[in-house]
Amino acid sequence: MYICSDLDIIYLYNCCDSLMWHMGIRIGIEDLVANALIEMVDNDENNREVTYKQLDEYGAVVIDTLNAKNEEAVLIISKERTNAFLHDYSDFFQVRMNARNEKCIALIEGKTTDELRKLFRGYLSLDMLMAFISEHSLQALGI
């Protein structure tokens, strides 16, 4: 598994656009958070948050699942991208500390998993969707 930083992305775009295209599936923080929360909230409506640790484990399993199917996949996550995501989708998500004092991203009350599906799943390939909802991926989320 290789997690790209923003500098890696800039370098790839500036030096070799075809290399970035060749990298295959690129999963950003928005895909990871939205798909994790869809599964977690559908499993338990009272659990509307995902910790950063859970996201890390979930992302690793999703990438491993795709790689096992001979799909080249990378996570494109950085502090800057996460901040931009939280700003752009502030009507859906917020950062907070949970009851165990762990930093997490929460789905704002009143927002539904149906809304997340429409916004974040419509463009996913079948392989990506299956990786996000695989048994092993859900286990990484504690489901």
C-alpha positions as CSV (number, residue, x, y, z in Angstrom):
1,M,0.0,0.0,0.0
2,Y,1.2,3.5,-0.8
3,I,-0.3,6.6,0.5
4,C,0.3,9.6,-1.7
5,S,1.0,13.0,-0.1
6,D,0.1,16.3,-1.8
7,L,3.7,16.7,-2.8
8,D,3.7,13.3,-4.5
9,I,0.6,14.4,-6.5
10,I,2.1,17.7,-7.5
11,Y,5.3,15.9,-8.6
12,L,3.3,13.3,-10.6
13,Y,1.2,15.9,-12.3
14,N,4.2,18.1,-13.2
15,C,6.5,15.4,-14.3
16,C,4.4,12.7,-15.7
17,D,0.7,13.0,-16.2
18,S,0.5,9.5,-17.7
19,L,2.0,8.0,-14.6
20,M,-0.8,9.4,-12.4
21,W,-3.3,8.1,-14.9
22,H,-1.6,4.7,-14.8
23,M,-1.8,4.5,-11.0
24,G,-5.4,3.2,-11.4
25,I,-7.8,3.8,-8.6
26,R,-7.2,6.8,-6.4
27,I,-9.3,6.9,-3.2
28,G,-9.5,10.2,-1.3
29,I,-10.5,11.1,2.2
30,E,-14.1,12.0,1.0
31,D,-14.6,8.5,-0.3
32,L,-13.2,6.8,2.8
33,V,-15.2,8.9,5.3
34,A,-18.5,8.8,3.4
35,N,-18.4,5.1,2.8
36,A,-17.3,4.3,6.3
37,L,-20.1,6.3,7.8
38,I,-22.7,4.9,5.4
39,E,-21.9,1.4,6.7
40,M,-21.5,2.4,10.4
41,V,-24.8,4.4,10.5
42,D,-26.7,1.8,8.6
43,N,-25.4,-0.7,11.2
44,D,-26.3,1.4,14.2
45,E,-28.1,4.8,13.8
46,N,-26.7,5.9,17.1
47,N,-23.1,5.5,15.9
48,R,-22.6,8.6,13.6
49,E,-18.8,8.9,13.9
50,V,-15.7,7.2,12.7
51,T,-12.3,7.6,14.4
52,Y,-9.1,8.4,12.5
53,K,-7.8,5.0,13.6
54,Q,-10.8,3.2,12.2
55,L,-10.3,5.2,8.9
56,D,-6.7,4.2,8.8
57,E,-7.5,0.5,9.2
58,Y,-10.5,0.7,6.8
59,G,-8.5,2.4,4.2
60,A,-5.7,-0.2,4.4
61,V,-8.2,-3.1,4.0
62,V,-10.0,-1.4,1.1
63,I,-6.7,-1.0,-0.7
64,D,-5.6,-4.5,0.1
65,T,-9.0,-5.8,-1.3
66,L,-8.6,-3.9,-4.5
67,N,-4.9,-4.9,-4.9
68,A,-5.9,-8.6,-4.4
69,K,-8.1,-8.2,-7.5
70,N,-5.1,-6.9,-9.5
71,E,-6.4,-3.3,-9.3
72,E,-3.8,-0.7,-8.6
73,A,-5.1,1.4,-5.9
74,V,-3.7,4.2,-3.7
75,L,-5.1,6.4,-0.9
76,I,-4.6,10.1,-1.5
77,I,-4.8,11.5,2.0
78,S,-3.1,14.4,3.7
79,K,-3.8,17.0,6.3
80,E,-4.5,19.6,3.7
81,R,-6.9,17.4,1.7
82,T,-8.7,16.4,4.9
83,N,-9.1,20.1,5.9
84,A,-10.4,21.0,2.4
85,F,-12.8,18.0,2.5
86,L,-14.1,19.1,5.9
87,H,-14.5,22.7,4.7
88,D,-16.2,21.7,1.4
89,Y,-18.6,19.3,3.1
90,S,-19.1,21.1,6.4
91,D,-22.9,20.7,6.0
92,F,-22.4,16.9,6.3
93,F,-19.3,16.3,8.5
94,Q,-17.6,17.7,11.6
95,V,-14.5,16.8,13.6
96,R,-15.0,16.2,17.3
97,M,-13.7,14.1,20.2
98,N,-15.7,11.0,21.0
99,A,-16.5,9.7,24.5
100,R,-13.2,7.8,24.6
101,N,-11.4,11.1,23.8
102,E,-10.5,10.0,20.3
103,K,-10.5,12.3,17.4
104,C,-13.2,11.4,14.9
105,I,-15.3,12.6,12.0
106,A,-19.0,12.7,12.6
107,L,-22.0,12.8,10.3
108,I,-24.1,15.8,11.3
109,E,-27.5,15.1,12.8
110,G,-30.2,15.3,10.2
111,K,-28.0,14.0,7.4
112,T,-28.8,10.6,6.1
113,T,-26.9,7.7,4.6
114,D,-29.2,8.0,1.6
115,E,-27.8,11.5,1.0
116,L,-24.3,10.2,1.4
117,R,-25.0,7.4,-1.1
118,K,-26.3,9.9,-3.7
119,L,-23.3,12.2,-3.3
120,F,-20.5,9.7,-2.8
121,R,-21.4,6.4,-4.4
122,G,-22.9,7.3,-7.7
123,Y,-19.5,7.4,-9.4
124,L,-17.8,4.4,-7.8
125,S,-16.9,1.4,-9.9
126,L,-18.3,-1.9,-8.9
127,D,-14.9,-3.1,-7.7
128,M,-14.5,0.0,-5.5
129,L,-18.0,-0.4,-4.0
130,M,-17.4,-4.0,-3.3
131,A,-14.1,-3.2,-1.6
132,F,-15.8,-0.5,0.6
133,I,-18.5,-3.0,1.7
134,S,-16.5,-6.3,1.9
135,E,-16.7,-8.3,5.1
136,H,-13.1,-7.6,5.9
137,S,-13.6,-3.8,5.4
138,L,-16.6,-3.8,7.7
139,Q,-14.6,-5.7,10.3
140,A,-12.0,-3.0,10.2
141,L,-14.8,-0.6,11.2
142,G,-15.9,-2.8,14.0
143,I,-19.1,-3.9,12.3
